Amino acid sequence: MEKLIQGKTIAITRTKEDSEEFIQLASKENAIPIPLPTIELVSKGEKIVDDFLDSIKEFNPDYSVFMSSKAVKLLFDVAKNNSKHHELQLAVANTMVVAVGPKTKAALESEGIKVAHMPNRYSSVGVGEVFTRLNAVGKKVIVPRSGASTEFLAKLLEKIGLVVKENYLYDVQAFSDTTQWKEFQELLSKNKIDGIVYTSVSSVRGFFEIMLQSCEEKDLLKHLEKIQIVAIGPFTAEELRKFNVNTKIADVHTVPGAFEAMKNIFSLA
């Protein structure tokens, strides 16, 4: 008899607001989704727009690469507050814009920015593939992103032959309000969590930081061994392995891709 995802309780390491797509997918399959807010962004303040605009003037990039819709929203929201939205629009539009995936592309387009390229694989590797196809050796790229990001993208683009400048817009920390975790912790202690989807390296770190405040690591790992774990991509999986957690990696590095991977696990006989 097939084991299906219906009736299964699946957590995802995102806030409720950021989990809408996952909640819809799970509800459609009669699964029970639990959003877990693992991380929160700490903006580097009002100066991020001026810093970014100064970098564009000095560096004069050929391309700008946006790796998350959050980076887009944060940058443009601060620009609106500072009455520099139009200036930022022009500065970004003066480059060839690359968006890592559809959500980031939509966020840019909602700010009036035309996206020139989007990879087939929504990841750093996919962005590298775009630049390899473009034969952009010697071109300059600016990447506004999180201070918690890995060096992988910058190193990859430099290896391809690009000159890279990263602008850090925000840092990431573990989510401070852990009251929303009570239901999850209670269900986990009763072995009533069937699966967890981890959506980023930072969310893995945030998850363990929050959970280890209230339980022993060995006990947590015992519970996780009984649960189906899906990582949205290889870097997230690598971070989980540092905590001795085995995981399946989604073939498509998106929330629907991760949900599909989870669904496939429960569809196996």
Secondary structure, DSSP 8 states (H G I E B T S, - for coil): ----STT-EEEESS-TGGGHHHHHHHHHTT-EEEE---EEEEE--THHHHHHHHHHHHH--SEEEE--HHHHHHHHHHHHHTT-HHHHHHHHHTSEEEESSHHHHHHHHHTT----B--SS-SHHHHHHHHHHHT-TT-EEEEEEETT--SHHHHHHHHHT-EEEEEEEEEEEE-S-GGGGHHHHHHHHTT---EEEE--HHHHHHHHHHHTTTS-HHHHHHHHHTSEEEESSHHHHHHHHHTT---EE-SSSSHHHHHHHHHHHHH--
